[in-house]
């Protein structure tokens, strides 16, 4: 994957095992910053310009991401007398660990990628530009695990696409247990 964006070395996957990590990605501005860093390393000034927020606000959120191990300084350069830092992600894909954390901290339940996708997709739906599917199937835990691995590979493929075009597209995948009705066993 070295030829794929972004323009710095990073791990393929990172399991989020601490509550503070999951809380960090639960903030919309921080998830936007992480998405921007999929393209290339960036300074706080560049990030602030991209998101239309003050540098101080963006610097705070970058500091939270750095403290939780989700971003790091990937290079620096001198600009006049100041050393400018370029930040990058620590992994292409972050996923919330299914196993409990080593410290015993409960991971927050208020982070939901599909809720974020639902909120973001409202304008696209109104414009007739939302493409999506919802399906239901009875599966074993092993089947779900195998399917999750395939979905994660598809997310990695999406993340590795060259950044081009004028429109930023969202891509959401998920699998979750439901109380969807099912037919009784065949008699």
KATA-V749410 format. One record per pair of residues at least 24 apart in sequence whose C-alpha atoms are under 10 Angstrom apart, sorted by the first residue. I is the first residue (numbers start at 1). J is the second residue. If there is no record, write none. Layout:
BEGIN
i=I j=J
i=I j=J
END
This chain:
BEGIN
i=1 j=156
i=1 j=157
i=1 j=160
i=2 j=160
i=3 j=160
i=4 j=38
i=4 j=39
i=4 j=157
i=4 j=159
i=4 j=160
i=4 j=161
i=4 j=162
i=4 j=163
i=5 j=37
i=5 j=38
i=5 j=39
i=5 j=40
i=5 j=41
i=5 j=92
i=5 j=159
i=5 j=160
i=5 j=161
i=5 j=162
i=5 j=163
i=6 j=36
i=6 j=37
i=6 j=38
i=6 j=39
i=6 j=40
i=6 j=41
i=6 j=88
i=6 j=89
i=6 j=92
i=6 j=159
i=6 j=160
i=6 j=162
i=6 j=163
i=7 j=37
i=7 j=38
i=7 j=39
i=7 j=40
i=7 j=41
i=7 j=74
i=7 j=88
i=8 j=37
i=8 j=38
i=8 j=39
i=8 j=40
i=8 j=41
i=8 j=74
i=8 j=75
i=8 j=87
i=8 j=88
i=8 j=89
i=8 j=90
i=9 j=74
i=9 j=88
i=9 j=89
i=9 j=90
i=9 j=91
i=9 j=92
i=10 j=71
i=10 j=72
i=10 j=74
i=10 j=88
i=10 j=89
i=10 j=90
i=10 j=91
i=10 j=92
i=10 j=93
i=11 j=89
i=11 j=90
i=11 j=91
i=11 j=92
i=11 j=93
i=11 j=94
i=12 j=90
i=12 j=91
i=12 j=92
i=12 j=93
i=12 j=94
i=12 j=156
i=13 j=90
i=13 j=91
i=13 j=92
i=13 j=93
i=13 j=94
i=13 j=95
i=13 j=152
i=13 j=156
i=14 j=69
i=14 j=70
i=14 j=90
i=14 j=91
i=14 j=92
i=14 j=93
i=14 j=94
i=14 j=95
i=14 j=96
i=14 j=97
i=15 j=91
i=15 j=93
i=15 j=94
i=15 j=95
i=15 j=96
i=15 j=97
i=15 j=98
i=15 j=99
i=16 j=68
i=16 j=69
i=16 j=70
i=16 j=94
i=16 j=95
i=16 j=96
i=16 j=97
i=16 j=98
i=16 j=99
i=16 j=101
i=16 j=107
i=17 j=95
i=17 j=96
i=17 j=97
i=17 j=98
i=17 j=99
i=17 j=100
i=17 j=101
i=17 j=102
i=17 j=103
i=17 j=104
i=17 j=105
i=17 j=106
i=17 j=107
i=18 j=68
i=18 j=96
i=18 j=97
i=18 j=100
i=18 j=101
i=18 j=102
i=18 j=103
i=18 j=104
i=18 j=105
i=18 j=106
i=18 j=107
i=18 j=108
i=19 j=68
i=19 j=96
i=19 j=101
i=19 j=103
i=19 j=104
i=19 j=105
i=19 j=106
i=19 j=107
i=19 j=108
i=19 j=109
i=20 j=64
i=20 j=65
i=20 j=67
i=20 j=68
i=20 j=69
i=20 j=105
i=20 j=107
i=20 j=108
i=21 j=64
i=21 j=65
i=21 j=67
i=21 j=68
i=21 j=69
i=21 j=70
i=21 j=94
i=21 j=96
i=21 j=107
i=21 j=108
i=22 j=68
i=22 j=94
i=22 j=95
i=22 j=96
i=22 j=97
i=22 j=107
i=22 j=108
i=22 j=109
i=22 j=110
i=22 j=111
i=23 j=64
i=23 j=68
i=23 j=107
i=23 j=108
i=23 j=109
i=23 j=110
i=23 j=111
i=24 j=61
i=24 j=62
i=24 j=64
i=24 j=65
i=24 j=66
i=24 j=67
i=24 j=68
i=24 j=69
i=24 j=70
i=24 j=111
i=25 j=64
i=25 j=65
i=25 j=68
i=25 j=70
i=25 j=94
i=25 j=111
i=25 j=113
i=26 j=108
i=26 j=110
i=26 j=111
i=26 j=112
i=26 j=113
i=26 j=116
i=27 j=61
i=27 j=111
i=27 j=116
i=28 j=116
i=29 j=53
i=29 j=57
i=29 j=58
i=29 j=61
i=29 j=62
i=30 j=58
i=30 j=60
i=30 j=61
i=30 j=62
i=30 j=64
i=30 j=65
i=31 j=61
i=31 j=65
i=31 j=116
i=33 j=58
i=33 j=61
i=33 j=62
i=33 j=65
i=33 j=71
i=33 j=87
i=33 j=88
i=33 j=89
i=34 j=62
i=34 j=65
i=34 j=70
i=34 j=71
i=34 j=87
i=34 j=88
i=34 j=89
i=34 j=90
i=34 j=91
i=34 j=92
i=35 j=89
i=35 j=92
i=35 j=159
i=36 j=88
i=36 j=89
i=37 j=71
i=37 j=86
i=37 j=87
i=37 j=88
i=37 j=89
i=37 j=90
i=37 j=92
i=38 j=88
i=38 j=89
i=38 j=91
i=38 j=92
i=38 j=93
i=38 j=159
i=38 j=160
i=38 j=163
i=39 j=88
i=39 j=159
i=39 j=160
i=39 j=161
i=39 j=162
i=39 j=163
i=40 j=86
i=40 j=87
i=40 j=88
i=40 j=89
i=40 j=163
i=41 j=71
i=41 j=72
i=41 j=73
i=41 j=74
i=41 j=75
i=41 j=85
i=41 j=86
i=41 j=87
i=41 j=88
i=41 j=89
i=42 j=73
i=42 j=74
i=42 j=75
i=42 j=84
i=42 j=85
i=42 j=86
i=42 j=87
i=42 j=88
i=43 j=73
i=43 j=75
i=43 j=76
i=43 j=84
i=43 j=85
i=43 j=86
i=43 j=87
i=43 j=88
i=44 j=84
i=44 j=85
i=44 j=86
i=44 j=87
i=45 j=84
i=45 j=85
i=45 j=86
i=46 j=86
i=47 j=87
i=62 j=87
i=62 j=88
i=65 j=89
i=65 j=90
i=66 j=90
i=70 j=94
i=92 j=155
i=92 j=156
i=92 j=159
i=92 j=160
i=93 j=152
i=93 j=153
i=93 j=155
i=93 j=156
i=93 j=159
i=95 j=152
i=112 j=174
i=113 j=172
i=113 j=173
i=113 j=174
i=114 j=171
i=114 j=172
i=114 j=173
i=114 j=174
i=114 j=175
i=115 j=172
i=116 j=172
i=117 j=170
i=117 j=171
i=117 j=172
i=117 j=173
i=118 j=172
i=120 j=170
i=121 j=169
i=121 j=170
i=121 j=171
i=121 j=172
i=124 j=169
i=130 j=169
i=130 j=170
i=131 j=171
i=132 j=171
i=132 j=172
i=132 j=173
i=133 j=173
i=134 j=173
i=134 j=174
i=134 j=175
i=135 j=175
i=136 j=175
i=136 j=176
i=136 j=177
i=136 j=178
i=136 j=180
i=136 j=181
i=136 j=182
i=137 j=177
i=137 j=178
i=137 j=180
i=137 j=182
i=138 j=177
i=138 j=178
i=138 j=180
i=138 j=182
i=139 j=177
i=144 j=175
i=144 j=176
i=144 j=177
i=145 j=175
i=147 j=174
i=147 j=175
i=148 j=173
i=148 j=174
i=148 j=175
i=151 j=175
END
